[in-house]
């Protein structure tokens, strides 16, 4: 069996002395692994950098086999961010989260399109906000979205100010006041009110990180990737 597709490299780990096992988030074939023969070589290694957009060819005797990859770079995104530690940390955090969270070999182009849109925005001015929104969108796509449409306590929906770490629902200023030490402050940029500064983006990352860890990582006894901590440090 053979197929060709467009994909974003999530990871490439050594296998034996000369090869790599690459995880690619493809447009039509979902998250899919494959062996890269000779992938350790200097000629091939630069192709298989996380975040690179690739044209991939996968082949295997049976669909359920690991199979093997050949690829060409369509866009060297990671190379352009090499001298931007915060943006590069966002790229590596996103690819690590996708490797854990996106179902394997399930066709769903929305995951690919979402990650591609994020990577394209990492060179823009408001990349921190875009990243937070991307994490929240991932949660929503996997059935764990937060609700910012109404106050969970029946308060004024025009004064939403907090998010419950338990329910993932917004809470109004008045309803949340007695419990504010146990709630997340709600960044205004998530309500479409202006652009987020470093403090708001940091708070947004705490919110999305809490729910990603709770729903996507803890059930598998995993912690959030270390590179995400480096991303957080960029906004402290």
ROVOBA-289696 format. One record per residue (C-alpha): residue number from 1; residue in three letters; x, y, z. Coordinates in Angstrom, 2 decimals, padded with zeros to 5 digits. Each point is the difference from the previous one (the first is absolute). Example, Ala and Ser with C-alpha at 12.3 -4.5 7.8 and 13.67 -1.06 7.14 Angstrom:
REM residues 2
i->1 aa->ALA px->012.30 py->-004.50 pz->007.80 $
i->2 aa->SER px->001.37 py->003.44 pz->-000.66 $
REM end
This chain:
REM residues 236
i->1 aa->UNK px->000.00 py->000.00 pz->000.00 $
i->2 aa->UNK px->001.27 py->003.47 pz->-000.88 $
i->3 aa->UNK px->-001.28 py->003.55 pz->000.35 $
i->4 aa->UNK px->001.18 py->003.60 pz->-000.31 $
i->5 aa->UNK px->-001.12 py->002.94 pz->002.09 $
i->6 aa->UNK px->000.96 py->003.34 pz->001.48 $
i->7 aa->UNK px->000.98 py->000.03 pz->003.65 $
i->8 aa->UNK px->001.68 py->001.76 pz->002.90 $
i->9 aa->UNK px->002.78 py->-001.84 pz->001.79 $
i->10 aa->UNK px->-000.78 py->-000.51 pz->003.70 $
i->11 aa->UNK px->003.10 py->-001.94 pz->001.03 $
i->12 aa->UNK px->002.84 py->-002.13 pz->-001.32 $
i->13 aa->UNK px->001.72 py->-002.36 pz->002.41 $
i->14 aa->UNK px->003.07 py->-002.20 pz->-000.59 $
i->15 aa->UNK px->-000.67 py->-003.63 pz->-000.86 $
i->16 aa->UNK px->003.06 py->-002.20 pz->-000.10 $
i->17 aa->UNK px->003.28 py->001.49 pz->-001.16 $
i->18 aa->UNK px->-001.07 py->001.79 pz->-003.17 $
i->19 aa->UNK px->-003.77 py->000.34 pz->-000.16 $
i->20 aa->UNK px->-002.77 py->002.16 pz->001.44 $
i->21 aa->UNK px->-003.62 py->-000.62 pz->000.87 $
i->22 aa->UNK px->-001.92 py->003.08 pz->-001.13 $
i->23 aa->UNK px->-003.42 py->001.04 pz->001.25 $
i->24 aa->UNK px->-001.81 py->002.17 pz->-002.54 $
i->25 aa->UNK px->-003.36 py->001.74 pz->000.28 $
i->26 aa->UNK px->-001.36 py->-000.37 pz->-003.52 $
i->27 aa->UNK px->-002.90 py->001.74 pz->-001.69 $
i->28 aa->UNK px->-001.85 py->-003.13 pz->-001.14 $
i->29 aa->UNK px->001.44 py->-002.90 pz->002.03 $
i->30 aa->UNK px->000.09 py->001.42 pz->003.53 $
i->31 aa->UNK px->002.96 py->-000.41 pz->002.33 $
i->32 aa->UNK px->002.13 py->-002.67 pz->-001.60 $
i->33 aa->UNK px->003.41 py->-001.51 pz->000.79 $
i->34 aa->UNK px->002.58 py->-001.41 pz->-002.38 $
i->35 aa->UNK px->003.61 py->-001.09 pz->-000.15 $
i->36 aa->UNK px->002.50 py->002.32 pz->-001.69 $
i->37 aa->UNK px->002.88 py->-002.09 pz->-001.27 $
i->38 aa->UNK px->003.30 py->001.83 pz->000.41 $
i->39 aa->UNK px->-001.81 py->002.85 pz->001.75 $
i->40 aa->UNK px->002.94 py->000.67 pz->002.32 $
i->41 aa->UNK px->002.16 py->001.06 pz->-002.94 $
i->42 aa->UNK px->000.88 py->003.66 pz->-000.39 $
i->43 aa->UNK px->-001.71 py->000.05 pz->-003.38 $
i->44 aa->UNK px->-003.38 py->-001.09 pz->001.39 $
i->45 aa->UNK px->000.03 py->001.24 pz->003.59 $
i->46 aa->UNK px->-000.86 py->003.62 pz->-000.82 $
i->47 aa->UNK px->-003.14 py->-001.18 pz->-001.81 $
i->48 aa->UNK px->-001.35 py->-001.66 pz->003.13 $
i->49 aa->UNK px->-000.12 py->002.95 pz->002.39 $
i->50 aa->UNK px->-003.21 py->000.46 pz->002.04 $
i->51 aa->UNK px->-002.31 py->002.55 pz->-001.56 $
i->52 aa->UNK px->001.23 py->-000.41 pz->-003.56 $
i->53 aa->UNK px->-002.75 py->-000.30 pz->-002.61 $
i->54 aa->UNK px->000.72 py->-002.99 pz->-002.19 $
i->55 aa->UNK px->-001.15 py->-001.87 pz->-003.07 $
i->56 aa->UNK px->000.12 py->-003.60 pz->001.21 $
i->57 aa->UNK px->-000.18 py->-003.39 pz->-001.66 $
i->58 aa->UNK px->-000.86 py->-002.94 pz->002.24 $
i->59 aa->UNK px->000.30 py->-003.63 pz->-000.97 $
i->60 aa->UNK px->-000.67 py->-003.25 pz->001.82 $
i->61 aa->UNK px->-000.97 py->-003.56 pz->-000.83 $
i->62 aa->UNK px->-003.15 py->000.31 pz->002.13 $
i->63 aa->UNK px->-001.78 py->003.15 pz->001.25 $
i->64 aa->UNK px->000.59 py->-000.94 pz->003.66 $
i->65 aa->UNK px->003.77 py->-000.33 pz->-000.44 $
i->66 aa->UNK px->002.41 py->002.76 pz->001.06 $
i->67 aa->UNK px->001.02 py->000.47 pz->-003.63 $
i->68 aa->UNK px->002.56 py->002.49 pz->-001.21 $
i->69 aa->UNK px->000.10 py->003.66 pz->-000.96 $
i->70 aa->UNK px->001.70 py->002.05 pz->-002.66 $
i->71 aa->UNK px->-000.52 py->003.75 pz->000.13 $
i->72 aa->UNK px->000.87 py->003.37 pz->-001.49 $
i->73 aa->UNK px->-000.22 py->003.30 pz->001.85 $
i->74 aa->UNK px->-002.77 py->002.33 pz->-001.16 $
i->75 aa->UNK px->000.62 py->002.63 pz->002.68 $
i->76 aa->UNK px->002.91 py->000.10 pz->002.47 $
i->77 aa->UNK px->-002.03 py->001.66 pz->002.75 $
i->78 aa->UNK px->002.27 py->-001.10 pz->002.84 $
i->79 aa->UNK px->003.03 py->001.49 pz->-001.73 $
i->80 aa->UNK px->-001.59 py->003.45 pz->-000.20 $
i->81 aa->UNK px->-000.75 py->-000.06 pz->003.73 $
i->82 aa->UNK px->003.40 py->-001.29 pz->001.08 $
i->83 aa->UNK px->001.13 py->003.36 pz->001.40 $
i->84 aa->UNK px->-003.37 py->000.70 pz->001.69 $
i->85 aa->UNK px->000.03 py->-002.07 pz->003.23 $
i->86 aa->UNK px->-003.57 py->000.82 pz->001.06 $
i->87 aa->UNK px->-001.54 py->-000.68 pz->-003.39 $
i->88 aa->UNK px->002.08 py->-003.14 pz->-000.46 $
i->89 aa->UNK px->-001.16 py->-001.22 pz->003.42 $
i->90 aa->UNK px->-003.60 py->000.55 pz->-001.14 $
i->91 aa->UNK px->000.64 py->-002.08 pz->-003.13 $
i->92 aa->UNK px->001.60 py->-002.85 pz->001.96 $
i->93 aa->UNK px->-002.71 py->000.11 pz->002.66 $
i->94 aa->UNK px->-002.71 py->-000.22 pz->-002.65 $
i->95 aa->UNK px->001.61 py->-002.92 pz->-001.82 $
i->96 aa->UNK px->000.51 py->-001.84 pz->003.30 $
i->97 aa->UNK px->-003.64 py->000.50 pz->001.00 $
i->98 aa->UNK px->-001.20 py->-001.22 pz->-003.40 $
i->99 aa->UNK px->002.15 py->-003.11 pz->000.27 $
i->100 aa->UNK px->-001.70 py->-000.89 pz->003.27 $
i->101 aa->UNK px->-003.53 py->001.25 pz->-000.62 $
i->102 aa->UNK px->-000.89 py->-000.55 pz->-003.67 $
i->103 aa->UNK px->-001.41 py->-003.49 pz->-000.66 $
i->104 aa->UNK px->002.33 py->-002.23 pz->-002.01 $
i->105 aa->UNK px->-000.91 py->-000.83 pz->-003.60 $
i->106 aa->UNK px->-003.41 py->001.67 pz->000.17 $
i->107 aa->UNK px->-000.70 py->002.28 pz->-002.94 $
i->108 aa->UNK px->-000.99 py->003.46 pz->001.27 $
i->109 aa->UNK px->001.38 py->002.89 pz->-002.02 $
i->110 aa->UNK px->-001.11 py->002.52 pz->002.65 $
i->111 aa->UNK px->002.93 py->-000.96 pz->002.26 $
i->112 aa->UNK px->002.43 py->000.53 pz->-002.86 $
i->113 aa->UNK px->-001.55 py->003.27 pz->-001.13 $
i->114 aa->UNK px->-000.05 py->001.30 pz->003.57 $
i->115 aa->UNK px->003.67 py->-000.77 pz->000.62 $
i->116 aa->UNK px->000.98 py->001.44 pz->-003.38 $
i->117 aa->UNK px->-001.88 py->003.23 pz->000.76 $
i->118 aa->UNK px->001.76 py->000.27 pz->003.36 $
i->119 aa->UNK px->003.45 py->-000.50 pz->-001.51 $
i->120 aa->UNK px->-000.71 py->002.61 pz->-002.65 $
i->121 aa->UNK px->-000.95 py->002.52 pz->002.72 $
i->122 aa->UNK px->003.07 py->-000.61 pz->002.17 $
i->123 aa->UNK px->001.91 py->002.60 pz->-002.01 $
i->124 aa->UNK px->-002.72 py->002.60 pz->000.61 $
i->125 aa->UNK px->-000.34 py->002.66 pz->002.69 $
i->126 aa->UNK px->-002.71 py->-001.71 pz->002.05 $
i->127 aa->UNK px->001.41 py->-003.51 pz->-000.04 $
i->128 aa->UNK px->-000.45 py->-000.50 pz->003.76 $
i->129 aa->UNK px->-003.74 py->000.58 pz->-000.18 $
i->130 aa->UNK px->-000.28 py->-002.23 pz->-003.05 $
i->131 aa->UNK px->001.80 py->-002.78 pz->001.84 $
i->132 aa->UNK px->-002.36 py->000.15 pz->003.00 $
i->133 aa->UNK px->-003.01 py->-000.06 pz->-002.32 $
i->134 aa->UNK px->001.49 py->-002.98 pz->-001.85 $
i->135 aa->UNK px->000.36 py->-002.02 pz->003.22 $
i->136 aa->UNK px->-003.59 py->000.78 pz->000.96 $
i->137 aa->UNK px->-001.14 py->-000.98 pz->-003.51 $
i->138 aa->UNK px->001.81 py->-003.33 pz->000.36 $
i->139 aa->UNK px->-001.86 py->-000.65 pz->003.24 $
i->140 aa->UNK px->-003.30 py->000.85 pz->-001.67 $
i->141 aa->UNK px->000.69 py->-002.24 pz->-003.00 $
i->142 aa->UNK px->000.68 py->-002.91 pz->002.35 $
i->143 aa->UNK px->-003.16 py->000.57 pz->002.02 $
i->144 aa->UNK px->001.42 py->001.95 pz->002.95 $
i->145 aa->UNK px->-000.74 py->003.60 pz->-000.98 $
i->146 aa->UNK px->-000.44 py->002.79 pz->002.55 $
i->147 aa->UNK px->-003.21 py->002.06 pz->-000.01 $
i->148 aa->UNK px->000.34 py->003.79 pz->-000.14 $
i->149 aa->UNK px->-003.56 py->000.69 pz->-001.12 $
i->150 aa->UNK px->-001.75 py->000.36 pz->003.36 $
i->151 aa->UNK px->000.59 py->000.18 pz->003.74 $
i->152 aa->UNK px->-000.03 py->-003.42 pz->001.64 $
i->153 aa->UNK px->-001.48 py->001.56 pz->003.14 $
i->154 aa->UNK px->-002.84 py->001.80 pz->-001.73 $
i->155 aa->UNK px->001.64 py->003.42 pz->000.25 $
i->156 aa->UNK px->000.32 py->002.84 pz->-002.50 $
i->157 aa->UNK px->001.29 py->-001.32 pz->-003.32 $
i->158 aa->UNK px->001.32 py->003.46 pz->-000.88 $
i->159 aa->UNK px->002.45 py->-000.08 pz->002.92 $
i->160 aa->UNK px->001.68 py->-003.38 pz->-000.39 $
i->161 aa->UNK px->003.23 py->000.14 pz->002.00 $
i->162 aa->UNK px->001.06 py->-003.51 pz->001.03 $
i->163 aa->UNK px->000.17 py->-003.62 pz->-001.17 $
i->164 aa->UNK px->-000.72 py->-002.94 pz->002.28 $
i->165 aa->UNK px->002.91 py->-002.48 pz->000.03 $
i->166 aa->UNK px->-002.50 py->-002.79 pz->000.66 $
i->167 aa->UNK px->-002.72 py->000.60 pz->-002.57 $
i->168 aa->UNK px->001.86 py->002.09 pz->-002.59 $
i->169 aa->UNK px->-002.89 py->002.48 pz->-000.01 $
i->170 aa->UNK px->000.16 py->003.76 pz->000.31 $
i->171 aa->UNK px->-001.09 py->001.76 pz->003.21 $
i->172 aa->UNK px->-001.13 py->003.62 pz->000.34 $
i->173 aa->UNK px->001.80 py->002.57 pz->002.14 $
i->174 aa->UNK px->-002.71 py->000.07 pz->002.66 $
i->175 aa->UNK px->-000.65 py->-003.75 pz->000.12 $
i->176 aa->UNK px->003.69 py->-000.79 pz->000.14 $
i->177 aa->UNK px->001.06 py->002.57 pz->002.59 $
i->178 aa->UNK px->-000.42 py->-002.28 pz->003.05 $
i->179 aa->UNK px->002.01 py->-002.75 pz->-001.71 $
i->180 aa->UNK px->002.49 py->002.02 pz->-002.04 $
i->181 aa->UNK px->003.04 py->-001.59 pz->001.67 $
i->182 aa->UNK px->-001.13 py->-003.37 pz->-001.40 $
i->183 aa->UNK px->-000.81 py->001.25 pz->-003.51 $
i->184 aa->UNK px->002.09 py->000.95 pz->-003.01 $
i->185 aa->UNK px->-000.17 py->003.68 pz->-001.00 $
i->186 aa->UNK px->-001.46 py->000.15 pz->-003.51 $
i->187 aa->UNK px->002.27 py->001.79 pz->-002.51 $
i->188 aa->UNK px->-002.02 py->002.61 pz->-001.86 $
i->189 aa->UNK px->001.51 py->-000.91 pz->-003.38 $
i->190 aa->UNK px->-001.84 py->-003.34 pz->000.23 $
i->191 aa->UNK px->-003.22 py->002.02 pz->000.02 $
i->192 aa->UNK px->001.10 py->002.01 pz->-003.04 $
i->193 aa->UNK px->000.75 py->003.09 pz->002.05 $
i->194 aa->UNK px->003.32 py->001.34 pz->-001.21 $
i->195 aa->UNK px->003.41 py->-001.60 pz->-000.32 $
i->196 aa->UNK px->001.64 py->-001.91 pz->002.82 $
i->197 aa->UNK px->003.19 py->001.21 pz->001.66 $
i->198 aa->UNK px->002.55 py->-002.37 pz->001.59 $
i->199 aa->UNK px->-001.99 py->-000.34 pz->003.25 $
i->200 aa->UNK px->-003.22 py->-000.93 pz->-001.81 $
i->201 aa->UNK px->001.76 py->-002.44 pz->-002.31 $
i->202 aa->UNK px->001.69 py->-001.61 pz->003.00 $
i->203 aa->UNK px->-003.39 py->-000.37 pz->001.66 $
i->204 aa->UNK px->-001.46 py->-001.44 pz->-003.19 $
i->205 aa->UNK px->002.79 py->-002.57 pz->-000.12 $
i->206 aa->UNK px->-000.71 py->-000.98 pz->003.61 $
i->207 aa->UNK px->-003.65 py->-000.57 pz->-000.86 $
i->208 aa->UNK px->000.56 py->-002.02 pz->-003.17 $
i->209 aa->UNK px->002.89 py->-001.89 pz->001.60 $
i->210 aa->UNK px->-002.14 py->-000.98 pz->002.97 $
i->211 aa->UNK px->-002.67 py->-001.58 pz->-002.19 $
i->212 aa->UNK px->002.43 py->-001.57 pz->-002.48 $
i->213 aa->UNK px->001.88 py->-001.65 pz->002.84 $
i->214 aa->UNK px->-003.22 py->-001.10 pz->001.69 $
i->215 aa->UNK px->-001.75 py->-001.44 pz->-003.04 $
i->216 aa->UNK px->002.74 py->-000.99 pz->-002.44 $
i->217 aa->UNK px->003.14 py->-000.80 pz->002.00 $
i->218 aa->UNK px->-000.92 py->-001.13 pz->003.54 $
i->219 aa->UNK px->-002.25 py->-002.85 pz->-001.23 $
i->220 aa->UNK px->003.13 py->-001.50 pz->-001.59 $
i->221 aa->UNK px->002.25 py->000.77 pz->003.02 $
i->222 aa->UNK px->001.85 py->002.65 pz->-001.99 $
i->223 aa->UNK px->001.06 py->003.54 pz->000.84 $
i->224 aa->UNK px->-000.09 py->002.99 pz->-002.31 $
i->225 aa->UNK px->003.13 py->000.22 pz->-002.19 $
i->226 aa->UNK px->002.93 py->001.86 pz->001.58 $
i->227 aa->UNK px->000.17 py->002.32 pz->-002.99 $
i->228 aa->UNK px->-003.36 py->001.42 pz->001.01 $
i->229 aa->UNK px->001.60 py->001.24 pz->003.23 $
i->230 aa->UNK px->002.51 py->001.90 pz->-002.14 $
i->231 aa->UNK px->-002.91 py->001.49 pz->-001.90 $
i->232 aa->UNK px->-001.59 py->001.16 pz->003.27 $
i->233 aa->UNK px->003.27 py->001.63 pz->001.08 $
i->234 aa->UNK px->-000.13 py->002.20 pz->-003.09 $
i->235 aa->UNK px->-002.99 py->001.86 pz->001.48 $
i->236 aa->UNK px->001.13 py->000.29 pz->003.64 $
REM end
